[in-house]
Amino acid sequence: MECGTGTPIVELDDAHGNVYRCKHCRTHLALTEDIISKDFYCKNGKAYLFDKVVNVTVGENEDRMLITGKFTISDIFCARCGVILGWKYDTAFESTQKFKEGKFILDSRDQLLGPE
């Protein structure tokens, strides 16, 4: 299956009901096994930190001051419907936050359908 830009959409194995999806178009985004932490927050409330996600496009890098410090991040969007889902941590400026680099935040309340 393809999204509007011709990019192939990846279908994850959902035999055990462990797939997180875009709330707006139900595109597969991540597996429960790829969650690093459910103890994160975004402007809309609860968010999850994932090691990897699929079916997203990545926006431009920008520096932002977040709760835990300054980061260079890129917004991520659903590859099918284009809604903003969260962000990718590109660079952490504080050494204690380096573990987030290359990881993804998904807004669990407003943009995500999941197994819970």
Backbone as XML, in Angstrom:
<?xml version="1.0"?>
<chain id="A" units="angstrom">
  <residue number="1" name="MET">
    <atom name="N" x="0.838" y="-1.172" z="0.000"/>
    <atom name="CA" x="0.000" y="0.000" z="0.000"/>
    <atom name="C" x="0.887" y="1.241" z="0.000"/>
  </residue>
  <residue number="2" name="GLU">
    <atom name="N" x="0.450" y="2.303" z="-0.639"/>
    <atom name="CA" x="1.245" y="3.524" z="-0.709"/>
    <atom name="C" x="0.479" y="4.696" z="-0.129"/>
  </residue>
  <residue number="3" name="CYS">
    <atom name="N" x="1.257" y="5.701" z="0.343"/>
    <atom name="CA" x="0.629" y="6.931" z="0.812"/>
    <atom name="C" x="0.536" y="7.886" z="-0.364"/>
  </residue>
  <residue number="4" name="GLY">
    <atom name="N" x="0.027" y="9.066" z="-0.123"/>
    <atom name="CA" x="-0.186" y="10.039" z="-1.173"/>
    <atom name="C" x="1.078" y="10.441" z="-1.911"/>
  </residue>
  <residue number="5" name="THR">
    <atom name="N" x="2.254" y="10.325" z="-1.303"/>
    <atom name="CA" x="3.496" y="10.724" z="-1.955"/>
    <atom name="C" x="4.147" y="9.578" z="-2.708"/>
  </residue>
  <residue number="6" name="GLY">
    <atom name="N" x="3.525" y="8.396" z="-2.730"/>
    <atom name="CA" x="4.083" y="7.257" z="-3.413"/>
    <atom name="C" x="5.024" y="6.437" z="-2.553"/>
  </residue>
  <residue number="7" name="THR">
    <atom name="N" x="5.219" y="6.851" z="-1.307"/>
    <atom name="CA" x="6.070" y="6.105" z="-0.387"/>
    <atom name="C" x="5.325" y="4.860" z="0.072"/>
  </residue>
  <residue number="8" name="PRO">
    <atom name="N" x="5.945" y="3.681" z="-0.017"/>
    <atom name="CA" x="5.269" y="2.467" z="0.454"/>
    <atom name="C" x="4.961" y="2.539" z="1.949"/>
  </residue>
  <residue number="9" name="ILE">
    <atom name="N" x="3.798" y="2.071" z="2.322"/>
    <atom name="CA" x="3.388" y="2.006" z="3.726"/>
    <atom name="C" x="3.725" y="0.617" z="4.252"/>
  </residue>
  <residue number="10" name="VAL">
    <atom name="N" x="4.399" y="0.568" z="5.382"/>
    <atom name="CA" x="4.789" y="-0.696" z="6.007"/>
    <atom name="C" x="3.651" y="-1.181" z="6.895"/>
  </residue>
  <residue number="11" name="GLU">
    <atom name="N" x="3.259" y="-2.433" z="6.724"/>
    <atom name="CA" x="2.261" y="-3.056" z="7.592"/>
    <atom name="C" x="3.000" y="-3.931" z="8.597"/>
  </residue>
  <residue number="12" name="LEU">
    <atom name="N" x="2.863" y="-3.624" z="9.880"/>
    <atom name="CA" x="3.517" y="-4.394" z="10.936"/>
    <atom name="C" x="2.691" y="-5.627" z="11.288"/>
  </residue>
  <residue number="13" name="ASP">
    <atom name="N" x="3.331" y="-6.635" z="11.828"/>
    <atom name="CA" x="2.646" y="-7.858" z="12.247"/>
    <atom name="C" x="1.790" y="-7.559" z="13.478"/>
  </residue>
  <residue number="14" name="ASP">
    <atom name="N" x="0.479" y="-7.611" z="13.310"/>
    <atom name="CA" x="-0.444" y="-7.282" z="14.401"/>
    <atom name="C" x="-1.193" y="-8.519" z="14.898"/>
  </residue>
  <residue number="15" name="ALA">
    <atom name="N" x="-0.596" y="-9.684" z="14.735"/>
    <atom name="CA" x="-1.244" y="-10.930" z="15.143"/>
    <atom name="C" x="-1.559" y="-10.957" z="16.636"/>
  </residue>
  <residue number="16" name="HIS">
    <atom name="N" x="-0.782" y="-10.239" z="17.426"/>
    <atom name="CA" x="-0.965" y="-10.239" z="18.880"/>
    <atom name="C" x="-1.508" y="-8.909" z="19.403"/>
  </residue>
  <residue number="17" name="GLY">
    <atom name="N" x="-1.992" y="-8.047" z="18.514"/>
    <atom name="CA" x="-2.569" y="-6.772" z="18.941"/>
    <atom name="C" x="-1.565" y="-5.835" z="19.585"/>
  </residue>
  <residue number="18" name="ASN">
    <atom name="N" x="-0.339" y="-5.810" z="19.075"/>
    <atom name="CA" x="0.714" y="-5.011" z="19.693"/>
    <atom name="C" x="1.198" y="-3.852" z="18.830"/>
  </residue>
  <residue number="19" name="VAL">
    <atom name="N" x="0.336" y="-3.346" z="17.953"/>
    <atom name="CA" x="0.715" y="-2.267" z="17.046"/>
    <atom name="C" x="0.074" y="-0.951" z="17.467"/>
  </residue>
  <residue number="20" name="TYR">
    <atom name="N" x="0.890" y="0.106" z="17.466"/>
    <atom name="CA" x="0.376" y="1.463" z="17.642"/>
    <atom name="C" x="0.107" y="2.042" z="16.268"/>
  </residue>
  <residue number="21" name="ARG">
    <atom name="N" x="-1.011" y="2.781" z="16.166"/>
    <atom name="CA" x="-1.462" y="3.325" z="14.880"/>
    <atom name="C" x="-1.740" y="4.819" z="14.979"/>
  </residue>
  <residue number="22" name="CYS">
    <atom name="N" x="-1.742" y="5.468" z="13.822"/>
    <atom name="CA" x="-2.175" y="6.858" z="13.740"/>
    <atom name="C" x="-3.672" y="6.896" z="14.066"/>
  </residue>
  <residue number="23" name="LYS">
    <atom name="N" x="-4.054" y="7.769" z="14.963"/>
    <atom name="CA" x="-5.453" y="7.879" z="15.395"/>
    <atom name="C" x="-6.360" y="8.356" z="14.260"/>
  </residue>
  <residue number="24" name="HIS">
    <atom name="N" x="-5.792" y="9.054" z="13.290"/>
    <atom name="CA" x="-6.598" y="9.669" z="12.231"/>
    <atom name="C" x="-6.821" y="8.765" z="11.021"/>
  </residue>
  <residue number="25" name="CYS">
    <atom name="N" x="-5.816" y="7.957" z="10.662"/>
    <atom name="CA" x="-5.955" y="7.117" z="9.463"/>
    <atom name="C" x="-5.614" y="5.646" z="9.714"/>
  </residue>
  <residue number="26" name="ARG">
    <atom name="N" x="-5.242" y="5.320" z="10.948"/>
    <atom name="CA" x="-4.955" y="3.959" z="11.378"/>
    <atom name="C" x="-3.717" y="3.321" z="10.735"/>
  </residue>
  <residue number="27" name="THR">
    <atom name="N" x="-2.844" y="4.140" z="10.195"/>
    <atom name="CA" x="-1.585" y="3.636" z="9.649"/>
    <atom name="C" x="-0.717" y="3.096" z="10.774"/>
  </residue>
  <residue number="28" name="HIS">
    <atom name="N" x="-0.083" y="1.956" z="10.562"/>
    <atom name="CA" x="0.812" y="1.364" z="11.551"/>
    <atom name="C" x="2.020" y="2.267" z="11.771"/>
  </residue>
  <residue number="29" name="LEU">
    <atom name="N" x="2.405" y="2.450" z="13.056"/>
    <atom name="CA" x="3.524" y="3.325" z="13.397"/>
    <atom name="C" x="4.628" y="2.636" z="14.185"/>
  </residue>
  <residue number="30" name="ALA">
    <atom name="N" x="4.266" y="1.764" z="15.122"/>
    <atom name="CA" x="5.281" y="1.162" z="15.991"/>
    <atom name="C" x="4.722" y="-0.066" z="16.700"/>
  </residue>
  <residue number="31" name="LEU">
    <atom name="N" x="5.629" y="-0.843" z="17.269"/>
    <atom name="CA" x="5.270" y="-2.021" z="18.052"/>
    <atom name="C" x="5.483" y="-1.754" z="19.544"/>
  </residue>
  <residue number="32" name="THR">
    <atom name="N" x="4.720" y="-2.428" z="20.373"/>
    <atom name="CA" x="4.879" y="-2.264" z="21.817"/>
    <atom name="C" x="6.302" y="-2.604" z="22.260"/>
  </residue>
  <residue number="33" name="GLU">
    <atom name="N" x="6.935" y="-3.546" z="21.610"/>
    <atom name="CA" x="8.295" y="-3.944" z="21.993"/>
    <atom name="C" x="9.329" y="-2.854" z="21.725"/>
  </residue>
  <residue number="34" name="ASP">
    <atom name="N" x="8.957" y="-1.841" z="20.951"/>
    <atom name="CA" x="9.879" y="-0.741" z="20.654"/>
    <atom name="C" x="9.722" y="0.448" z="21.600"/>
  </residue>
  <residue number="35" name="ILE">
    <atom name="N" x="8.828" y="0.340" z="22.585"/>
    <atom name="CA" x="8.679" y="1.404" z="23.578"/>
    <atom name="C" x="9.852" y="1.359" z="24.543"/>
  </residue>
  <residue number="36" name="ILE">
    <atom name="N" x="10.480" y="2.491" z="24.725"/>
    <atom name="CA" x="11.550" y="2.626" z="25.710"/>
    <atom name="C" x="10.958" y="3.092" z="27.035"/>
  </residue>
  <residue number="37" name="SER">
    <atom name="N" x="10.005" y="4.045" z="26.959"/>
    <atom name="CA" x="9.396" y="4.578" z="28.180"/>
    <atom name="C" x="8.023" y="5.175" z="27.874"/>
  </residue>
  <residue number="38" name="LYS">
    <atom name="N" x="7.109" y="5.007" z="28.830"/>
    <atom name="CA" x="5.790" y="5.648" z="28.762"/>
    <atom name="C" x="5.726" y="6.839" z="29.713"/>
  </residue>
  <residue number="39" name="ASP">
    <atom name="N" x="6.851" y="7.241" z="30.247"/>
    <atom name="CA" x="6.912" y="8.305" z="31.241"/>
    <atom name="C" x="7.411" y="9.615" z="30.633"/>
  </residue>
  <residue number="40" name="PHE">
    <atom name="N" x="6.820" y="10.008" z="29.503"/>
    <atom name="CA" x="7.183" y="11.248" z="28.826"/>
    <atom name="C" x="5.930" y="12.093" z="28.639"/>
  </residue>
  <residue number="41" name="TYR">
    <atom name="N" x="6.159" y="13.379" z="28.375"/>
    <atom name="CA" x="5.053" y="14.310" z="28.183"/>
    <atom name="C" x="5.343" y="15.225" z="27.011"/>
  </residue>
  <residue number="42" name="CYS">
    <atom name="N" x="4.272" y="15.614" z="26.323"/>
    <atom name="CA" x="4.355" y="16.612" z="25.271"/>
    <atom name="C" x="3.316" y="17.678" z="25.603"/>
  </residue>
  <residue number="43" name="LYS">
    <atom name="N" x="3.141" y="18.661" z="24.739"/>
    <atom name="CA" x="2.220" y="19.756" z="25.055"/>
    <atom name="C" x="0.779" y="19.286" z="25.241"/>
  </residue>
  <residue number="44" name="ASN">
    <atom name="N" x="0.426" y="18.128" z="24.686"/>
    <atom name="CA" x="-0.945" y="17.616" z="24.807"/>
    <atom name="C" x="-1.118" y="16.641" z="25.964"/>
  </residue>
  <residue number="45" name="GLY">
    <atom name="N" x="-0.032" y="16.330" z="26.656"/>
    <atom name="CA" x="-0.117" y="15.393" z="27.770"/>
    <atom name="C" x="0.840" y="14.237" z="27.606"/>
  </residue>
  <residue number="46" name="LYS">
    <atom name="N" x="0.364" y="13.041" z="27.899"/>
    <atom name="CA" x="1.184" y="11.830" z="27.911"/>
    <atom name="C" x="1.774" y="11.530" z="26.526"/>
  </residue>
  <residue number="47" name="ALA">
    <atom name="N" x="3.031" y="11.065" z="26.541"/>
    <atom name="CA" x="3.709" y="10.684" z="25.304"/>
    <atom name="C" x="4.593" y="9.476" z="25.589"/>
  </residue>
  <residue number="48" name="TYR">
    <atom name="N" x="4.926" y="8.740" z="24.531"/>
    <atom name="CA" x="5.770" y="7.562" z="24.665"/>
    <atom name="C" x="7.065" y="7.769" z="23.893"/>
  </residue>
  <residue number="49" name="LEU">
    <atom name="N" x="8.175" y="7.271" z="24.451"/>
    <atom name="CA" x="9.461" y="7.290" z="23.780"/>
    <atom name="C" x="9.673" y="5.932" z="23.113"/>
  </residue>
  <residue number="50" name="PHE">
    <atom name="N" x="9.886" y="5.953" z="21.790"/>
    <atom name="CA" x="10.088" y="4.735" z="21.004"/>
    <atom name="C" x="11.508" y="4.676" z="20.450"/>
  </residue>
  <residue number="51" name="ASP">
    <atom name="N" x="12.022" y="3.469" z="20.354"/>
    <atom name="CA" x="13.321" y="3.245" z="19.742"/>
    <atom name="C" x="13.236" y="3.389" z="18.227"/>
  </residue>
  <residue number="52" name="LYS">
    <atom name="N" x="12.152" y="2.885" z="17.643"/>
    <atom name="CA" x="11.967" y="3.003" z="16.198"/>
    <atom name="C" x="10.494" y="3.109" z="15.859"/>
  </residue>
  <residue number="53" name="VAL">
    <atom name="N" x="10.221" y="3.768" z="14.744"/>
    <atom name="CA" x="8.864" y="3.930" z="14.222"/>
    <atom name="C" x="8.923" y="3.735" z="12.709"/>
  </residue>
  <residue number="54" name="VAL">
    <atom name="N" x="7.761" y="3.494" z="12.106"/>
    <atom name="CA" x="7.662" y="3.349" z="10.655"/>
    <atom name="C" x="6.566" y="4.278" z="10.147"/>
  </residue>
  <residue number="55" name="ASN">
    <atom name="N" x="6.540" y="4.465" z="8.857"/>
    <atom name="CA" x="5.478" y="5.229" z="8.183"/>
    <atom name="C" x="5.380" y="6.677" z="8.660"/>
  </residue>
  <residue number="56" name="VAL">
    <atom name="N" x="6.545" y="7.288" z="8.885"/>
    <atom name="CA" x="6.581" y="8.709" z="9.243"/>
    <atom name="C" x="7.494" y="9.439" z="8.268"/>
  </residue>
  <residue number="57" name="THR">
    <atom name="N" x="7.237" y="10.725" z="8.127"/>
    <atom name="CA" x="8.165" y="11.612" z="7.440"/>
    <atom name="C" x="8.733" y="12.550" z="8.487"/>
  </residue>
  <residue number="58" name="VAL">
    <atom name="N" x="9.950" y="12.987" z="8.258"/>
    <atom name="CA" x="10.665" y="13.807" z="9.232"/>
    <atom name="C" x="10.796" y="15.224" z="8.703"/>
  </residue>
  <residue number="59" name="GLY">
    <atom name="N" x="10.438" y="16.184" z="9.552"/>
    <atom name="CA" x="10.517" y="17.599" z="9.179"/>
    <atom name="C" x="11.918" y="18.164" z="9.366"/>
  </residue>
  <residue number="60" name="GLU">
    <atom name="N" x="12.002" y="19.481" z="9.302"/>
    <atom name="CA" x="13.267" y="20.196" z="9.453"/>
    <atom name="C" x="13.756" y="20.173" z="10.894"/>
  </residue>
  <residue number="61" name="ASN">
    <atom name="N" x="15.078" y="20.160" z="11.063"/>
    <atom name="CA" x="15.682" y="20.257" z="12.387"/>
    <atom name="C" x="15.467" y="21.652" z="12.966"/>
  </residue>
  <residue number="62" name="GLU">
    <atom name="N" x="15.228" y="21.708" z="14.271"/>
    <atom name="CA" x="15.186" y="22.992" z="14.959"/>
    <atom name="C" x="15.549" y="22.793" z="16.421"/>
  </residue>
  <residue number="63" name="ASP">
    <atom name="N" x="16.161" y="23.796" z="16.995"/>
    <atom name="CA" x="16.504" y="23.752" z="18.412"/>
    <atom name="C" x="15.289" y="24.139" z="19.233"/>
  </residue>
  <residue number="64" name="ARG">
    <atom name="N" x="15.007" y="23.339" z="20.271"/>
    <atom name="CA" x="13.888" y="23.633" z="21.170"/>
    <atom name="C" x="14.314" y="23.396" z="22.609"/>
  </residue>
  <residue number="65" name="MET">
    <atom name="N" x="13.811" y="24.231" z="23.492"/>
    <atom name="CA" x="14.006" y="24.031" z="24.916"/>
    <atom name="C" x="12.817" y="23.218" z="25.404"/>
  </residue>
  <residue number="66" name="LEU">
    <atom name="N" x="13.075" y="22.012" z="25.882"/>
    <atom name="CA" x="12.045" y="21.122" z="26.402"/>
    <atom name="C" x="12.195" y="21.028" z="27.916"/>
  </residue>
  <residue number="67" name="ILE">
    <atom name="N" x="11.334" y="20.277" z="28.561"/>
    <atom name="CA" x="11.348" y="20.143" z="30.017"/>
    <atom name="C" x="12.712" y="19.677" z="30.522"/>
  </residue>
  <residue number="68" name="THR">
    <atom name="N" x="13.343" y="18.753" z="29.794"/>
    <atom name="CA" x="14.597" y="18.164" z="30.257"/>
    <atom name="C" x="15.840" y="18.804" z="29.654"/>
  </residue>
  <residue number="69" name="GLY">
    <atom name="N" x="15.683" y="19.922" z="28.946"/>
    <atom name="CA" x="16.843" y="20.628" z="28.408"/>
    <atom name="C" x="16.686" y="21.011" z="26.953"/>
  </residue>
  <residue number="70" name="LYS">
    <atom name="N" x="17.792" y="21.469" z="26.383"/>
    <atom name="CA" x="17.809" y="21.917" z="24.988"/>
    <atom name="C" x="18.150" y="20.741" z="24.073"/>
  </residue>
  <residue number="71" name="PHE">
    <atom name="N" x="17.396" y="20.651" z="22.971"/>
    <atom name="CA" x="17.577" y="19.583" z="21.994"/>
    <atom name="C" x="17.442" y="20.147" z="20.583"/>
  </residue>
  <residue number="72" name="THR">
    <atom name="N" x="18.074" y="19.490" z="19.635"/>
    <atom name="CA" x="17.734" y="19.690" z="18.231"/>
    <atom name="C" x="16.778" y="18.550" z="17.909"/>
  </residue>
  <residue number="73" name="ILE">
    <atom name="N" x="15.577" y="18.908" z="17.467"/>
    <atom name="CA" x="14.563" y="17.902" z="17.169"/>
    <atom name="C" x="13.961" y="18.160" z="15.797"/>
  </residue>
  <residue number="74" name="SER">
    <atom name="N" x="13.277" y="17.159" z="15.294"/>
    <atom name="CA" x="12.547" y="17.264" z="14.023"/>
    <atom name="C" x="11.145" y="16.736" z="14.261"/>
  </residue>
  <residue number="75" name="ASP">
    <atom name="N" x="10.136" y="17.509" z="13.885"/>
    <atom name="CA" x="8.770" y="17.010" z="13.979"/>
    <atom name="C" x="8.623" y="15.805" z="13.057"/>
  </residue>
  <residue number="76" name="ILE">
    <atom name="N" x="7.773" y="14.853" z="13.464"/>
    <atom name="CA" x="7.486" y="13.707" z="12.606"/>
    <atom name="C" x="5.990" y="13.701" z="12.276"/>
  </residue>
  <residue number="77" name="PHE">
    <atom name="N" x="5.697" y="13.269" z="11.069"/>
    <atom name="CA" x="4.346" y="13.312" z="10.515"/>
    <atom name="C" x="3.949" y="11.934" z="10.001"/>
  </residue>
  <residue number="78" name="CYS">
    <atom name="N" x="2.661" y="11.630" z="10.058"/>
    <atom name="CA" x="2.160" y="10.391" z="9.475"/>
    <atom name="C" x="2.400" y="10.432" z="7.968"/>
  </residue>
  <residue number="79" name="ALA">
    <atom name="N" x="2.998" y="9.370" z="7.434"/>
    <atom name="CA" x="3.300" y="9.308" z="6.000"/>
    <atom name="C" x="2.032" y="9.225" z="5.153"/>
  </residue>
  <residue number="80" name="ARG">
    <atom name="N" x="0.921" y="8.780" z="5.743"/>
    <atom name="CA" x="-0.315" y="8.661" z="4.977"/>
    <atom name="C" x="-1.153" y="9.932" z="5.047"/>
  </residue>
  <residue number="81" name="CYS">
    <atom name="N" x="-1.485" y="10.412" z="6.252"/>
    <atom name="CA" x="-2.423" y="11.541" z="6.362"/>
    <atom name="C" x="-1.747" y="12.873" z="6.677"/>
  </residue>
  <residue number="82" name="GLY">
    <atom name="N" x="-0.465" y="12.859" z="7.047"/>
    <atom name="CA" x="0.284" y="14.088" z="7.251"/>
    <atom name="C" x="0.140" y="14.755" z="8.605"/>
  </residue>
  <residue number="83" name="VAL">
    <atom name="N" x="-0.640" y="14.182" z="9.521"/>
    <atom name="CA" x="-0.818" y="14.784" z="10.842"/>
    <atom name="C" x="0.496" y="14.710" z="11.613"/>
  </residue>
  <residue number="84" name="ILE">
    <atom name="N" x="0.771" y="15.726" z="12.409"/>
    <atom name="CA" x="1.975" y="15.699" z="13.243"/>
    <atom name="C" x="1.755" y="14.707" z="14.385"/>
  </residue>
  <residue number="85" name="LEU">
    <atom name="N" x="2.719" y="13.808" z="14.554"/>
    <atom name="CA" x="2.604" y="12.729" z="15.543"/>
    <atom name="C" x="3.454" y="12.970" z="16.775"/>
  </residue>
  <residue number="86" name="GLY">
    <atom name="N" x="4.501" y="13.735" z="16.640"/>
    <atom name="CA" x="5.451" y="13.961" z="17.722"/>
    <atom name="C" x="6.739" y="14.495" z="17.151"/>
  </residue>
  <residue number="87" name="TRP">
    <atom name="N" x="7.888" y="13.984" z="17.652"/>
    <atom name="CA" x="9.172" y="14.449" z="17.156"/>
    <atom name="C" x="10.247" y="13.389" z="17.297"/>
  </residue>
  <residue number="88" name="LYS">
    <atom name="N" x="11.346" y="13.651" z="16.599"/>
    <atom name="CA" x="12.544" y="12.820" z="16.688"/>
    <atom name="C" x="13.621" y="13.646" z="17.380"/>
  </residue>
  <residue number="89" name="TYR">
    <atom name="N" x="14.290" y="13.044" z="18.355"/>
    <atom name="CA" x="15.428" y="13.702" z="18.991"/>
    <atom name="C" x="16.651" y="13.521" z="18.094"/>
  </residue>
  <residue number="90" name="ASP">
    <atom name="N" x="17.186" y="14.618" z="17.587"/>
    <atom name="CA" x="18.384" y="14.551" z="16.758"/>
    <atom name="C" x="19.646" y="14.732" z="17.600"/>
  </residue>
  <residue number="91" name="THR">
    <atom name="N" x="19.668" y="15.783" z="18.421"/>
    <atom name="CA" x="20.834" y="16.085" z="19.244"/>
    <atom name="C" x="20.396" y="16.527" z="20.624"/>
  </residue>
  <residue number="92" name="ALA">
    <atom name="N" x="21.043" y="15.993" z="21.636"/>
    <atom name="CA" x="20.842" y="16.442" z="23.020"/>
    <atom name="C" x="22.067" y="17.262" z="23.408"/>
  </residue>
  <residue number="93" name="PHE">
    <atom name="N" x="21.845" y="18.432" z="23.988"/>
    <atom name="CA" x="22.956" y="19.298" z="24.359"/>
    <atom name="C" x="23.516" y="18.969" z="25.743"/>
  </residue>
  <residue number="94" name="GLU">
    <atom name="N" x="22.759" y="18.226" z="26.536"/>
    <atom name="CA" x="23.224" y="17.833" z="27.870"/>
    <atom name="C" x="23.599" y="16.356" z="27.852"/>
  </residue>
  <residue number="95" name="SER">
    <atom name="N" x="24.724" y="16.031" z="28.474"/>
    <atom name="CA" x="25.241" y="14.657" z="28.432"/>
    <atom name="C" x="24.262" y="13.645" z="29.040"/>
  </residue>
  <residue number="96" name="THR">
    <atom name="N" x="23.496" y="14.052" z="30.036"/>
    <atom name="CA" x="22.549" y="13.121" z="30.676"/>
    <atom name="C" x="21.362" y="12.783" z="29.779"/>
  </residue>
  <residue number="97" name="GLN">
    <atom name="N" x="21.186" y="13.513" z="28.687"/>
    <atom name="CA" x="20.051" y="13.300" z="27.790"/>
    <atom name="C" x="20.445" y="12.654" z="26.463"/>
  </residue>
  <residue number="98" name="LYS">
    <atom name="N" x="21.704" y="12.295" z="26.304"/>
    <atom name="CA" x="22.209" y="11.724" z="25.044"/>
    <atom name="C" x="21.498" y="10.431" z="24.653"/>
  </residue>
  <residue number="99" name="PHE">
    <atom name="N" x="20.954" y="9.697" z="25.628"/>
    <atom name="CA" x="20.267" y="8.430" z="25.329"/>
    <atom name="C" x="19.047" y="8.634" z="24.436"/>
  </residue>
  <residue number="100" name="LYS">
    <atom name="N" x="18.534" y="9.867" z="24.352"/>
    <atom name="CA" x="17.348" y="10.154" z="23.537"/>
    <atom name="C" x="17.673" y="10.361" z="22.055"/>
  </residue>
  <residue number="101" name="GLU">
    <atom name="N" x="18.931" y="10.593" z="21.736"/>
    <atom name="CA" x="19.297" y="10.880" z="20.352"/>
    <atom name="C" x="18.903" y="9.729" z="19.432"/>
  </residue>
  <residue number="102" name="GLY">
    <atom name="N" x="18.238" y="10.072" z="18.327"/>
    <atom name="CA" x="17.785" y="9.078" z="17.362"/>
    <atom name="C" x="16.496" y="8.378" z="17.745"/>
  </residue>
  <residue number="103" name="LYS">
    <atom name="N" x="15.909" y="8.763" z="18.877"/>
    <atom name="CA" x="14.663" y="8.156" z="19.367"/>
    <atom name="C" x="13.471" y="9.055" z="19.005"/>
  </residue>
  <residue number="104" name="PHE">
    <atom name="N" x="12.266" y="8.519" z="19.197"/>
    <atom name="CA" x="11.044" y="9.182" z="18.746"/>
    <atom name="C" x="10.033" y="9.335" z="19.876"/>
  </residue>
  <residue number="105" name="ILE">
    <atom name="N" x="9.407" y="10.500" z="19.936"/>
    <atom name="CA" x="8.288" y="10.744" z="20.846"/>
    <atom name="C" x="7.003" y="10.709" z="20.025"/>
  </residue>
  <residue number="106" name="LEU">
    <atom name="N" x="6.036" y="9.897" z="20.475"/>
    <atom name="CA" x="4.706" y="9.890" z="19.872"/>
    <atom name="C" x="3.703" y="10.348" z="20.909"/>
  </residue>
  <residue number="107" name="ASP">
    <atom name="N" x="2.850" y="11.293" z="20.519"/>
    <atom name="CA" x="1.801" y="11.851" z="21.376"/>
    <atom name="C" x="0.740" y="10.777" z="21.591"/>
  </residue>
  <residue number="108" name="SER">
    <atom name="N" x="0.722" y="10.190" z="22.772"/>
    <atom name="CA" x="-0.161" y="9.042" z="23.014"/>
    <atom name="C" x="-1.618" y="9.418" z="23.178"/>
  </residue>
  <residue number="109" name="ARG">
    <atom name="N" x="-1.906" y="10.628" z="23.602"/>
    <atom name="CA" x="-3.287" y="10.996" z="23.882"/>
    <atom name="C" x="-4.045" y="11.436" z="22.628"/>
  </residue>
  <residue number="110" name="ASP">
    <atom name="N" x="-3.447" y="12.307" z="21.842"/>
    <atom name="CA" x="-4.167" y="12.895" z="20.710"/>
    <atom name="C" x="-3.921" y="12.237" z="19.364"/>
  </residue>
  <residue number="111" name="GLN">
    <atom name="N" x="-2.797" y="11.545" z="19.206"/>
    <atom name="CA" x="-2.450" y="11.075" z="17.869"/>
    <atom name="C" x="-2.289" y="9.569" z="17.730"/>
  </residue>
  <residue number="112" name="LEU">
    <atom name="N" x="-2.410" y="8.824" z="18.829"/>
    <atom name="CA" x="-2.036" y="7.424" z="18.814"/>
    <atom name="C" x="-3.162" y="6.500" z="19.272"/>
  </residue>
  <residue number="113" name="LEU">
    <atom name="N" x="-3.374" y="5.436" z="18.511"/>
    <atom name="CA" x="-4.223" y="4.337" z="18.929"/>
    <atom name="C" x="-3.324" y="3.164" z="19.258"/>
  </residue>
  <residue number="114" name="GLY">
    <atom name="N" x="-3.557" y="2.540" z="20.389"/>
    <atom name="CA" x="-2.669" y="1.456" z="20.755"/>
    <atom name="C" x="-3.363" y="0.335" z="21.496"/>
  </residue>
  <residue number="115" name="PRO">
    <atom name="N" x="-2.567" y="-0.641" z="21.889"/>
    <atom name="CA" x="-3.093" y="-1.829" z="22.548"/>
    <atom name="C" x="-3.743" y="-1.566" z="23.902"/>
  </residue>
  <residue number="116" name="GLU">
    <atom name="N" x="-3.372" y="-0.486" z="24.586"/>
    <atom name="CA" x="-3.911" y="-0.248" z="25.935"/>
    <atom name="C" x="-5.385" y="0.052" z="25.924"/>
  </residue>
</chain>
